Amino acid sequence: MKVAWAGSRHAVDVADRMARLVASDPVFRKDNRTMLSRQDLFKDTLRKAAHAWKRIVELRLTEEEANLLRLYVDQPGYVDLHWGMFVPAIKGQGTEQQQQKWLPLAYKFQIIGCYAQTELGHGSNVQGLETTATFDPKTDEFVIHSPTLTSSKWWPGGLGKASTHAVVYARLITEGKDYGIHGFIVQLRSLEDHSPLPGVTLGDIGGKFGSGAYNSMDNGVLRFDHVRIPRDQMLMRLSQVTREGKYVHSDVPKQLLYGTMVFVRQSIVADASKALSRAVCIAVRYSAIRKQFGSQDGGPETQVLNYKTQQSRLFPLLASAYAFRFVGDWLNWLYTDVTQKLEAKDFSTLQEAHACTAGLKAVTTSATADAIEECRKLCGGHGYLNSSGLPELFAVYVPACTYEGDNIVLLLQVARILMKTVSQLASGKQPVGTMAYMGRVQYLMQSKCAVNRAEDWLNPAAIQEAFEARALRMAVNCAQNVNQAANQEDGFYERSPDLLEAAVAHIQLIIVTKFIEKVQQDIPGHGVKGQLQNLCNVYALYILHKHLGDFLATGCITPKQGALANEQRGKLYTQVRPNAVALVDAFNYTDHYLGSVLGRYDGNVYPALYEEAWKDPLNETVVPEGYHQYLRPLLKQQLLSARL
């Protein structure tokens, strides 16, 4: 099962080695993280980042190994933005000369970078950013300035305390004309004493949701007061400003930037599968340990995992973890494919790639955030304890629904592409990639589901066709309604809630399709293929049940067929139950990475819970501080004379 989850045997071995390297190093302990003050937590983050880099250098780790080591350290920090945003921005938008200058410094951590785009007043609307970069031909410099309070950079990770440099996005102004948003490499702090440079005001924006969690990250605020930088620190791969101040486009197609976007969103989908699989692992293991009710004549109580209500809530989340993993693997392939086509100046699949990456980011992150909270509930009262690992996992994950594109905004972008695709069907233009099914519009608009028995829902072709028909009919219905408006924009605005649902239907079709394709491959391991087939069917029928109204309203299935799907779904839970623990053990997470007393591999939950309680700083004294000042006067009825 491990190979089916993690990919090749090599990938499994490397991941296992890095996970155990981190788990065995006391510097990387994290069981006390939720008890630390913000200052101590941030210092702990700096220490772990420095120690991780020391181990990477000492052990001469490969890039793959180094990335996995940082993953298993499992503490958000400035390195995430340095490697995940700053370096890719220079790679994607910098000229060859700029890359030769800046990347070696970044690779050796001689500079620390962040990605300063979001502002106090603008996030998703990038074109509304207010920071300016005005070219001064007299000095051959750009003047970076924050003209308003709302133009303050706000939220960039690593900016608050750690970064020495940033890729700053600002409105390029030259010869009195505004040329829109461009990127600039700007030094923020001295490389000698780390103090802010003249004209730079910056700091941390304050504590965030939860204990520990994302509070280890120094999300920052940044303002510029006419800060000057050399002209060659404008990222100039796509456009340049000449020494005389002329704005010129390069011969590099701007579409090349989409390669970086696909890479970032692919990594976000992969992160969704990791976060969801961690939560599911905790909930499944604990549900197998926890026993409640059901005893007869003094016999043992029933494992919570055996209750159908627990299975119906938990097993779809287990299936979703696998589904998101496999669609993430496919996105990794898509990134390679898109990059190769872009380099060959083939932009034919670019729109479709943008739609599926934007939509998959939105659907997987929203579903994962909801699922982590559901796993907390599935663990009962103990799930609310920090030591369960679930509150911190939820708090650290939910920002993914907003960063790199608000999920609602992204789904509306998908909807626009769907509307455009539908409008082109009449002209005979054939959709490509994940939208190819829309080319069968005549058939899918009239098709009837052939399911007559519950077991017919185990046929991948029946599932595939039902999901295709639902997605296409919702898109076509939306297009017809939009076209009835006085103009397209008014129609899109009025129908935006319906358009969101159509976009979700399209993305869920992609996830189901990629799961089916994965199951149809040759999969090593006895019985593994059958288990993945069960999970694939659970995921598809769970989505069908959750969105049953869509399938019925569009006429894709009948009420009777919907009832048969629910019947088969219940049977599938029975088949998943004997292997549920093995399916989460296949994630191969160390107890250190899982970070949960409820999800311990050895199942020794209750002694661990008891021991963990005594580690809380509140238990350092038997009699609490404040007893003599507040509790004793109350208990002795001396409150009126006590000084409060």
C-alpha positions as CSV (number, residue, x, y, z in Angstrom):
1,M,0.0,0.0,0.0
2,K,2.9,2.4,0.7
3,V,4.0,2.3,-2.9
4,A,0.5,2.9,-4.1
5,W,0.2,6.0,-1.9
6,A,3.7,7.5,-2.3
7,G,4.6,6.5,-5.8
8,S,7.9,4.7,-6.7
9,R,9.8,2.5,-4.3
10,H,12.6,5.1,-4.5
11,A,10.2,7.9,-3.4
12,V,9.0,5.8,-0.5
13,D,12.6,5.0,0.7
14,V,13.7,8.7,0.5
15,A,10.6,10.0,2.3
16,D,11.0,7.4,5.0
17,R,14.6,8.2,5.5
18,M,14.0,11.9,5.8
19,A,11.0,11.5,8.1
20,R,13.0,9.4,10.5
21,L,16.0,11.8,10.3
22,V,13.8,14.6,11.5
23,A,11.9,12.5,14.1
24,S,15.2,11.4,15.7
25,D,16.6,14.9,16.1
26,P,15.7,16.6,19.4
27,V,16.1,20.0,17.8
28,F,13.0,19.3,15.8
29,R,10.7,18.5,18.7
30,K,7.3,20.1,18.4
31,D,5.1,18.6,21.2
32,N,5.5,21.9,23.2
33,R,4.8,24.2,20.3
34,T,1.3,25.2,21.3
35,M,2.5,26.2,24.7
36,L,5.1,28.7,23.6
37,S,4.7,32.4,23.6
38,R,4.8,34.1,20.1
39,Q,8.4,35.3,20.7
40,D,9.6,31.9,21.8
41,L,7.8,30.2,19.0
42,F,9.4,32.4,16.4
43,K,12.8,31.9,17.9
44,D,12.2,28.2,17.8
45,T,11.3,28.5,14.1
46,L,14.6,30.3,13.4
47,R,16.5,27.6,15.3
48,K,14.9,24.8,13.4
49,A,15.4,26.5,10.0
50,A,19.1,27.1,10.8
51,H,19.6,23.5,12.0
52,A,17.8,22.1,9.0
53,W,20.1,24.0,6.7
54,K,23.1,22.8,8.7
55,R,22.0,19.1,8.3
56,I,21.3,19.6,4.6
57,V,24.8,20.9,4.0
58,E,26.5,18.4,6.3
59,L,24.8,15.4,4.8
60,R,25.0,16.8,1.2
61,L,21.3,16.2,0.7
62,T,19.9,16.3,-2.8
63,E,17.2,18.9,-3.6
64,E,14.5,16.1,-3.3
65,E,15.9,15.1,0.1
66,A,16.2,18.7,1.3
67,N,12.6,19.4,0.3
68,L,11.4,16.4,2.2
69,L,13.4,17.3,5.3
70,R,11.8,20.7,5.4
71,L,8.4,19.1,4.9
72,Y,8.8,16.8,7.9
73,V,10.1,19.6,10.2
74,D,6.5,20.7,9.8
75,Q,6.7,24.3,11.1
76,P,5.8,27.2,8.8
77,G,8.6,29.7,8.5
78,Y,10.4,32.1,6.2
79,V,12.1,29.2,4.3
80,D,8.8,28.2,2.8
81,L,8.4,31.6,1.0
82,H,12.2,31.8,0.2
83,W,12.1,28.5,-1.7
84,G,8.4,28.4,-2.7
85,M,7.9,31.9,-4.0
86,F,11.1,34.1,-4.0
87,V,13.3,31.7,-5.9
88,P,10.6,30.6,-8.4
89,A,9.7,34.3,-9.1
90,I,13.4,35.0,-10.1
91,K,13.5,31.9,-12.1
92,G,10.3,32.6,-14.0
93,Q,10.6,36.4,-14.4
94,G,14.3,37.2,-14.3
95,T,16.6,37.4,-17.3
96,E,19.5,34.9,-17.5
97,Q,21.9,37.6,-16.2
98,Q,19.5,38.3,-13.3
99,Q,19.3,34.7,-12.4
100,Q,23.1,34.3,-12.5
101,K,23.4,37.2,-10.0
102,W,20.6,36.5,-7.6
103,L,20.0,32.7,-7.5
104,P,23.4,31.7,-6.2
105,L,23.0,34.1,-3.3
106,A,19.5,32.7,-2.6
107,Y,20.6,29.1,-3.0
108,K,23.4,29.6,-0.4
109,F,21.1,31.6,2.0
110,Q,23.4,34.6,1.6
111,I,20.2,36.5,1.2
112,I,16.7,35.6,2.4
113,G,13.8,36.4,0.2
114,C,10.0,36.8,0.3
115,Y,7.2,37.6,-2.2
116,A,5.6,41.0,-1.5
117,Q,2.5,41.2,-3.6
118,T,-0.6,41.4,-1.3
119,E,-1.4,44.8,0.1
120,L,-3.6,46.0,3.0
121,G,-6.2,47.2,0.5
122,H,-5.9,44.7,-2.3
123,G,-5.3,40.9,-2.4
124,S,-7.1,39.0,-5.2
125,N,-7.3,42.1,-7.4
126,V,-3.7,42.3,-8.3
127,Q,-4.3,45.0,-10.9
128,G,-5.5,47.2,-8.1
129,L,-2.2,47.2,-6.3
130,E,-1.1,50.8,-5.3
131,T,2.6,50.5,-4.6
132,T,4.5,52.5,-7.3
133,A,7.9,52.0,-9.0
134,T,8.6,55.2,-10.9
135,F,11.7,55.3,-13.2
136,D,14.1,58.2,-12.8
137,P,16.2,58.6,-16.0
138,K,18.5,61.0,-14.3
139,T,19.9,58.4,-11.9
140,D,18.9,55.2,-13.8
141,E,16.9,54.1,-10.8
142,F,13.4,53.1,-9.9
143,V,11.8,54.9,-6.9
144,I,9.6,52.4,-4.9
145,H,6.9,54.2,-2.9
146,S,3.8,53.4,-0.8
147,P,1.5,56.4,-1.6
148,T,-1.3,55.4,0.7
149,L,-1.9,53.4,3.9
150,T,-3.8,50.8,1.9
151,S,-0.7,50.4,-0.4
152,S,1.2,48.9,2.5
153,K,2.4,45.4,1.7
154,W,0.5,43.1,4.1
155,W,0.7,39.4,4.7
156,P,3.9,38.3,2.9
157,G,5.4,35.4,4.9
158,G,9.0,35.9,6.0
159,L,8.7,39.6,5.6
160,G,8.0,40.6,9.2
161,K,11.4,39.6,10.7
162,A,13.5,37.3,8.6
163,S,13.8,38.4,5.0
164,T,16.6,40.6,3.7
165,H,15.1,41.0,0.2
166,A,11.8,40.8,-1.5
167,V,10.3,40.5,-4.9
168,V,8.0,43.5,-4.7
169,Y,5.1,44.0,-7.1
170,A,4.4,47.6,-8.0
171,R,2.9,49.8,-10.7
172,L,5.6,50.6,-13.2
173,I,5.6,54.2,-14.2
174,T,7.9,55.7,-16.8
175,E,7.6,58.7,-19.0
176,G,4.4,59.6,-17.1
177,K,2.6,56.4,-18.1
178,D,1.4,53.6,-15.9
179,Y,2.4,50.2,-17.4
180,G,0.7,48.1,-14.7
181,I,2.1,45.6,-12.2
182,H,5.7,44.4,-12.5
183,G,8.2,42.7,-10.1
184,F,11.3,44.3,-8.6
185,I,14.0,42.8,-6.4
186,V,14.3,45.2,-3.4
187,Q,16.7,44.9,-0.5
188,L,14.9,45.5,2.8
189,R,17.4,45.0,5.6
190,S,21.1,45.4,6.1
191,L,23.3,42.3,5.5
192,E,25.5,43.5,8.4
193,D,23.1,44.0,11.3
194,H,19.6,43.2,9.8
195,S,18.3,46.7,10.5
196,P,15.8,48.1,8.0
197,L,17.3,50.2,5.2
198,P,16.5,53.9,4.9
199,G,13.0,54.6,3.7
200,V,11.8,51.0,4.6
201,T,9.3,50.5,7.4
202,L,8.4,46.9,8.2
203,G,7.4,44.5,11.0
204,D,5.1,41.6,11.8
205,I,1.3,42.0,11.4
206,G,0.4,40.2,14.7
207,G,-0.9,36.9,16.0
208,K,-3.1,34.7,13.9
209,F,-5.8,32.1,14.4
210,G,-4.9,29.2,16.8
211,S,-2.1,28.2,19.2
212,G,1.2,27.5,17.5
213,A,0.0,26.8,14.0
214,Y,0.8,29.6,11.5
215,N,2.0,31.9,14.3
216,S,5.5,30.6,13.7
217,M,5.4,32.5,10.4
218,D,6.4,36.2,10.5
219,N,3.8,37.5,8.1
220,G,4.7,41.2,7.6
221,V,3.8,44.7,6.8
222,L,6.0,46.8,4.6
223,R,6.0,50.5,3.5
224,F,8.3,52.4,1.2
225,D,9.2,56.0,1.4
226,H,10.8,56.8,-2.0
227,V,13.3,53.9,-1.8
228,R,15.7,53.9,-4.8
229,I,16.9,50.7,-6.5
230,P,19.0,50.2,-9.7
231,R,17.1,49.8,-12.9
232,D,18.5,46.3,-13.4
233,Q,16.6,45.1,-10.3
234,M,13.3,45.2,-12.3
235,L,12.6,41.5,-13.3
236,M,13.1,41.9,-17.0
237,R,12.5,38.6,-18.7
238,L,9.2,39.7,-20.2
239,S,9.6,43.5,-20.5
240,Q,12.3,46.1,-19.8
241,V,12.8,49.7,-19.3
242,T,15.8,51.1,-21.2
243,R,18.4,53.5,-19.9
244,E,16.4,56.3,-21.6
245,G,13.1,55.2,-19.9
246,K,11.5,53.5,-22.8
247,Y,9.2,50.6,-22.0
248,V,9.8,47.6,-24.3
249,H,8.4,44.1,-24.4
250,S,10.9,41.3,-24.8
251,D,10.4,38.5,-27.4
252,V,9.7,36.0,-24.5
253,P,5.9,35.2,-24.5
254,K,4.2,36.3,-21.3
255,Q,2.4,33.0,-21.3
256,L,5.6,31.4,-19.9
257,L,4.6,32.8,-16.5
258,Y,1.8,30.3,-16.4
259,G,4.4,27.5,-15.9
260,T,5.3,28.9,-12.5
261,M,1.6,29.3,-11.6
262,V,0.9,25.7,-12.5
263,F,3.9,24.6,-10.4
264,V,2.7,26.6,-7.3
265,R,-0.9,25.3,-7.5
266,Q,0.3,21.8,-8.1
267,S,2.2,22.0,-4.8
268,I,-0.9,23.4,-3.0
269,V,-3.0,20.4,-4.2
270,A,-0.2,18.1,-3.0
271,D,-0.2,19.8,0.3
272,A,-4.0,19.3,0.6
273,S,-3.6,15.6,0.2
274,K,-0.9,15.6,2.9
275,A,-2.9,17.7,5.4
276,L,-6.1,15.7,4.8
277,S,-4.3,12.3,5.1
278,R,-2.8,13.4,8.4
279,A,-6.2,14.3,9.8
280,V,-7.8,11.1,8.5
281,C,-4.9,9.0,9.9
282,I,-5.5,10.4,13.3
283,A,-9.3,10.0,13.2
284,V,-9.2,6.4,11.8
285,R,-6.6,5.2,14.3
286,Y,-8.3,6.7,17.2
287,S,-11.7,5.4,16.0
288,A,-10.2,1.9,16.1
289,I,-9.0,2.4,19.6
290,R,-12.0,4.2,21.1
291,K,-14.8,2.0,22.4
292,Q,-18.3,3.3,23.4
293,F,-21.6,1.6,24.1
294,G,-22.8,-1.6,22.6
295,S,-21.7,-4.0,25.4
296,Q,-24.0,-7.0,26.0
297,D,-24.0,-8.8,29.4
298,G,-20.8,-7.2,30.5
299,G,-19.0,-7.9,27.2
300,P,-16.6,-5.4,25.5
301,E,-17.9,-2.2,24.1
302,T,-18.0,-1.5,20.4
303,Q,-15.2,0.1,18.5
304,V,-16.3,3.6,17.3
305,L,-15.0,2.7,13.9
306,N,-17.6,0.0,13.6
307,Y,-20.6,2.4,13.8
308,K,-22.1,3.1,10.4
309,T,-22.5,6.7,11.3
310,Q,-18.7,7.0,12.0
311,Q,-18.0,5.2,8.7
312,S,-20.3,7.3,6.6
313,R,-18.5,10.5,7.9
314,L,-15.0,9.2,7.9
315,F,-14.5,6.8,5.0
316,P,-15.4,9.5,2.3
317,L,-12.6,11.6,3.8
318,L,-10.2,8.7,3.6
319,A,-11.2,8.3,0.0
320,S,-10.8,12.0,-0.6
321,A,-7.2,11.9,0.7
322,Y,-6.3,9.3,-1.9
323,A,-8.2,11.1,-4.6
324,F,-6.4,14.4,-3.9
325,R,-3.1,12.6,-3.9
326,F,-3.6,11.0,-7.3
327,V,-5.0,14.2,-8.9
328,G,-1.9,16.0,-7.4
329,D,0.4,13.5,-9.1
330,W,-1.4,14.1,-12.4
331,L,-1.0,17.9,-11.9
332,N,2.8,17.2,-11.5
333,W,2.7,15.6,-15.0
334,L,0.6,18.5,-16.3
335,Y,3.3,21.0,-15.1
336,T,5.9,19.1,-17.1
337,D,3.7,19.0,-20.1
338,V,2.7,22.7,-20.0
339,T,6.3,23.7,-19.5
340,Q,7.5,21.8,-22.5
341,K,4.7,23.2,-24.7
342,L,5.3,26.7,-23.5
343,E,9.0,26.4,-24.4
344,A,7.9,25.2,-27.9
345,K,5.5,28.3,-28.0
346,D,2.5,25.9,-28.1
347,F,-0.2,27.7,-26.1
348,S,-3.1,25.5,-27.2
349,T,-3.7,23.9,-23.8
350,L,-2.9,26.9,-21.7
351,Q,-6.5,28.0,-21.0
352,E,-7.6,24.5,-20.0
353,A,-4.5,24.1,-17.8
354,H,-5.3,27.4,-16.1
355,A,-8.9,26.3,-15.5
356,C,-8.0,22.9,-14.0
357,T,-5.2,24.2,-11.8
358,A,-7.2,27.1,-10.4
359,G,-10.2,24.9,-9.8
360,L,-8.3,22.1,-8.2
361,K,-6.6,24.5,-5.9
362,A,-10.0,25.8,-4.8
363,V,-11.9,22.5,-4.5
364,T,-9.1,20.5,-2.7
365,T,-8.2,23.2,-0.2
366,S,-11.8,24.0,0.8
367,A,-12.7,20.3,1.1
368,T,-9.5,19.6,3.1
369,A,-10.2,22.5,5.6
370,D,-13.7,21.2,6.1
371,A,-12.5,17.6,6.4
372,I,-9.9,18.4,9.1
373,E,-12.6,20.0,11.3
374,E,-14.8,17.0,10.6
375,C,-12.0,14.7,11.8
376,R,-11.8,16.7,15.0
377,K,-15.5,16.1,15.6
378,L,-15.1,12.4,14.8
379,C,-12.5,12.2,17.6
380,G,-15.1,13.5,20.2
381,G,-14.0,15.7,23.1
382,H,-10.4,14.5,23.0
383,G,-10.1,15.9,19.4
384,Y,-10.4,19.4,20.9
385,L,-7.2,19.0,22.9
386,N,-4.1,20.6,21.4
387,S,-2.3,17.2,22.0
388,S,-4.7,15.6,19.5
389,G,-2.9,17.6,16.8
390,L,-6.1,18.4,15.0
391,P,-6.7,22.0,16.3
392,E,-3.2,23.1,15.2
393,L,-3.5,21.2,11.9
394,F,-6.8,23.0,11.1
395,A,-5.4,26.4,12.1
396,V,-2.2,26.0,10.1
397,Y,-4.1,24.7,7.0
398,V,-7.1,27.0,6.6
399,P,-5.1,29.9,5.1
400,A,-4.7,27.8,2.0
401,C,-8.3,28.6,1.1
402,T,-7.2,32.2,0.7
403,Y,-3.5,32.5,-0.3
404,E,-2.5,32.0,-3.9
405,G,-6.0,33.0,-5.0
406,D,-9.2,33.2,-3.0
407,N,-11.1,30.0,-3.7
408,I,-14.3,31.8,-4.8
409,V,-12.4,34.1,-7.2
410,L,-10.6,31.1,-8.7
411,L,-13.8,29.2,-9.2
412,L,-15.3,32.2,-11.0
413,Q,-12.2,32.2,-13.3
414,V,-13.0,28.5,-14.1
415,A,-16.6,29.4,-14.7
416,R,-15.6,32.1,-17.3
417,I,-13.5,29.5,-19.2
418,L,-16.4,27.1,-19.1
419,M,-18.7,29.7,-20.5
420,K,-16.2,30.5,-23.2
421,T,-15.9,26.8,-24.1
422,V,-19.6,26.3,-24.3
423,S,-20.0,29.3,-26.5
424,Q,-17.4,27.8,-29.0
425,L,-19.1,24.4,-29.2
426,A,-21.5,25.6,-32.0
427,S,-18.6,26.7,-34.2
428,G,-17.2,23.1,-34.1
429,K,-14.1,24.0,-32.1
430,Q,-13.2,20.9,-30.1
431,P,-12.3,21.3,-26.4
432,V,-9.0,19.8,-25.3
433,G,-7.7,18.0,-22.2
434,T,-10.0,17.9,-19.2
435,M,-12.6,19.7,-21.2
436,A,-12.7,17.2,-24.1
437,Y,-15.9,15.7,-22.8
438,M,-17.7,18.9,-23.6
439,G,-17.2,18.0,-27.3
440,R,-19.8,15.3,-26.8
441,V,-22.4,17.8,-26.1
442,Q,-25.1,16.3,-28.3
443,Y,-24.8,12.9,-26.6
444,L,-24.4,14.0,-23.0
445,M,-27.3,16.5,-23.1
446,Q,-29.6,13.6,-24.0
447,S,-27.9,10.5,-22.3
448,K,-29.8,8.4,-19.8
449,C,-28.1,6.7,-16.9
450,A,-28.2,2.9,-17.4
451,V,-28.0,1.9,-13.7
452,N,-30.7,-0.6,-12.8
453,R,-29.2,-2.3,-9.7
454,A,-27.0,-1.0,-6.8
455,E,-24.0,-2.9,-8.0
456,D,-24.2,-1.1,-11.4
457,W,-22.7,1.9,-9.7
458,L,-19.5,-0.1,-9.5
459,N,-19.1,0.3,-13.2
460,P,-16.5,3.1,-13.9
461,A,-18.2,3.9,-17.2
462,A,-21.5,4.6,-15.4
463,I,-19.9,6.8,-12.9
464,Q,-17.9,8.7,-15.5
465,E,-20.9,9.3,-17.7
466,A,-23.0,10.6,-14.9
467,F,-20.4,13.1,-13.8
468,E,-19.7,14.2,-17.3
469,A,-23.4,14.7,-18.0
470,R,-23.9,16.7,-14.8
471,A,-20.9,19.0,-15.4
472,L,-21.9,19.6,-19.0
473,R,-25.6,20.2,-18.4
474,M,-24.8,22.6,-15.5
475,A,-22.4,24.6,-17.7
476,V,-24.8,24.7,-20.6
477,N,-27.7,25.8,-18.4
478,C,-25.5,28.6,-16.9
479,A,-24.5,29.7,-20.4
480,Q,-28.1,29.9,-21.5
481,N,-29.1,31.9,-18.4
482,V,-26.1,34.3,-18.8
483,N,-27.0,34.9,-22.5
484,Q,-30.5,36.0,-21.5
485,A,-29.1,39.1,-19.7
486,A,-28.8,42.4,-21.4
487,N,-25.0,42.0,-21.5
488,Q,-22.6,39.2,-20.7
489,E,-21.1,40.8,-17.6
490,D,-24.5,41.5,-16.0
491,G,-25.5,38.0,-16.7
492,F,-22.3,36.6,-15.2
493,Y,-22.8,38.7,-12.1
494,E,-26.4,37.7,-11.6
495,R,-25.7,34.0,-12.1
496,S,-22.4,33.8,-10.2
497,P,-23.7,31.5,-7.5
498,D,-24.9,29.0,-10.2
499,L,-21.6,29.4,-12.0
500,L,-19.7,28.5,-8.9
501,E,-21.6,25.2,-8.7
502,A,-20.9,24.5,-12.4
503,A,-17.2,25.1,-11.8
504,V,-17.2,22.7,-8.8
505,A,-19.0,20.1,-10.9
506,H,-16.3,20.3,-13.6
507,I,-13.5,20.0,-11.1
508,Q,-15.1,17.1,-9.3
509,L,-15.3,15.4,-12.6
510,I,-11.6,15.8,-13.1
511,I,-10.8,14.3,-9.7
512,V,-13.1,11.3,-10.3
513,T,-11.6,10.8,-13.7
514,K,-8.0,10.8,-12.5
515,F,-8.9,8.4,-9.7
516,I,-10.6,6.0,-12.1
517,E,-7.5,6.2,-14.4
518,K,-5.2,5.5,-11.5
519,V,-7.2,2.4,-10.5
520,Q,-7.1,1.1,-14.1
521,Q,-3.2,1.2,-14.1
522,D,-1.1,-1.8,-13.1
523,I,-0.7,-1.4,-9.3
524,P,1.8,-3.6,-7.4
525,G,0.9,-5.3,-4.2
526,H,-1.6,-8.1,-3.4
527,G,-5.1,-6.8,-3.0
528,V,-4.1,-3.1,-3.4
529,K,-5.9,-2.5,-6.6
530,G,-9.2,-3.8,-5.1
531,Q,-8.8,-1.5,-2.1
532,L,-8.2,1.5,-4.3
533,Q,-11.2,0.6,-6.4
534,N,-13.3,0.6,-3.3
535,L,-12.0,4.0,-2.3
536,C,-12.6,5.4,-5.8
537,N,-16.2,4.2,-5.7
538,V,-16.6,5.6,-2.2
539,Y,-15.3,9.0,-3.3
540,A,-17.5,9.1,-6.5
541,L,-20.7,8.0,-4.7
542,Y,-20.0,10.3,-1.8
543,I,-19.8,13.3,-4.2
544,L,-22.9,12.1,-6.0
545,H,-24.8,11.9,-2.6
546,K,-23.5,15.3,-1.5
547,H,-24.6,16.9,-4.7
548,L,-27.6,14.7,-5.4
549,G,-29.8,17.8,-6.2
550,D,-27.5,18.6,-9.2
551,F,-27.7,15.1,-10.6
552,L,-31.5,15.0,-10.2
553,A,-32.2,18.6,-11.4
554,T,-30.2,18.1,-14.6
555,G,-31.9,14.8,-15.3
556,C,-28.6,12.8,-15.2
557,I,-30.0,10.2,-12.9
558,T,-33.5,9.4,-11.5
559,P,-34.5,9.4,-7.8
560,K,-34.4,5.6,-7.9
561,Q,-30.9,5.6,-9.2
562,G,-29.9,8.0,-6.5
563,A,-31.3,5.7,-3.9
564,L,-29.4,2.7,-5.5
565,A,-26.2,4.8,-5.3
566,N,-26.7,5.3,-1.5
567,E,-27.4,1.6,-1.1
568,Q,-24.1,0.7,-2.8
569,R,-22.3,3.4,-0.8
570,G,-23.2,1.7,2.4
571,K,-22.0,-1.7,1.1
572,L,-18.7,-0.1,0.2
573,Y,-18.2,1.1,3.7
574,T,-18.5,-2.5,4.9
575,Q,-15.8,-3.5,2.4
576,V,-13.4,-0.6,3.4
577,R,-13.7,-1.2,7.2
578,P,-11.4,-4.3,7.5
579,N,-8.6,-2.4,5.8
580,A,-9.2,1.1,7.1
581,V,-6.3,1.2,9.5
582,A,-3.9,-0.4,6.9
583,L,-5.0,2.3,4.4
584,V,-3.9,5.1,6.8
585,D,-0.8,3.2,7.9
586,A,0.1,3.3,4.2
587,F,0.7,7.0,4.5
588,N,3.8,6.0,6.4
589,Y,3.8,9.0,8.7
590,T,6.0,9.0,11.8
591,D,4.5,9.8,15.1
592,H,6.6,13.0,15.1
593,Y,5.2,14.2,11.8
594,L,1.6,13.2,12.7
595,G,2.0,15.2,16.0
596,S,-1.0,13.5,17.7
597,V,-1.4,11.4,20.9
598,L,-4.7,10.1,19.4
599,G,-3.1,9.0,16.2
600,R,-0.1,7.2,17.7
601,Y,1.1,4.2,15.6
602,D,1.2,1.9,18.7
603,G,-2.3,2.8,19.8
604,N,-1.3,3.6,23.3
605,V,-3.6,6.6,23.5
606,Y,-4.8,6.9,27.0
607,P,-1.5,6.8,28.9
608,A,-0.1,9.3,26.3
609,L,-3.1,11.6,26.9
610,Y,-2.5,11.4,30.7
611,E,1.2,12.0,30.4
612,E,0.8,14.9,28.0
613,A,-1.6,16.7,30.3
614,W,1.1,17.0,33.0
615,K,3.4,18.8,30.5
616,D,1.2,21.9,30.4
617,P,2.9,24.9,32.1
618,L,-0.3,25.3,34.2
619,N,0.7,22.1,36.0
620,E,4.2,23.3,37.0
621,T,2.7,24.3,40.4
622,V,0.3,22.4,42.5
623,V,-1.3,25.5,43.9
624,P,-1.9,28.0,41.1
625,E,-0.5,31.5,41.0
626,G,-3.2,33.9,42.1
627,Y,-4.6,31.6,44.8
628,H,-3.7,33.8,47.7
629,Q,-4.8,36.9,45.8
630,Y,-8.1,35.7,44.3
631,L,-9.2,32.2,45.2
632,R,-8.5,32.1,49.0
633,P,-10.4,35.4,49.7
634,L,-13.3,34.0,47.8
635,L,-13.3,30.7,49.5
636,K,-12.9,32.3,53.0
637,Q,-15.6,34.8,52.2
638,Q,-13.2,37.7,52.5
639,L,-13.9,39.0,49.0
640,L,-15.4,42.3,50.2
641,S,-12.2,43.2,52.1
642,A,-9.8,41.8,49.5
643,R,-7.9,44.2,47.2
644,L,-8.9,43.1,43.7
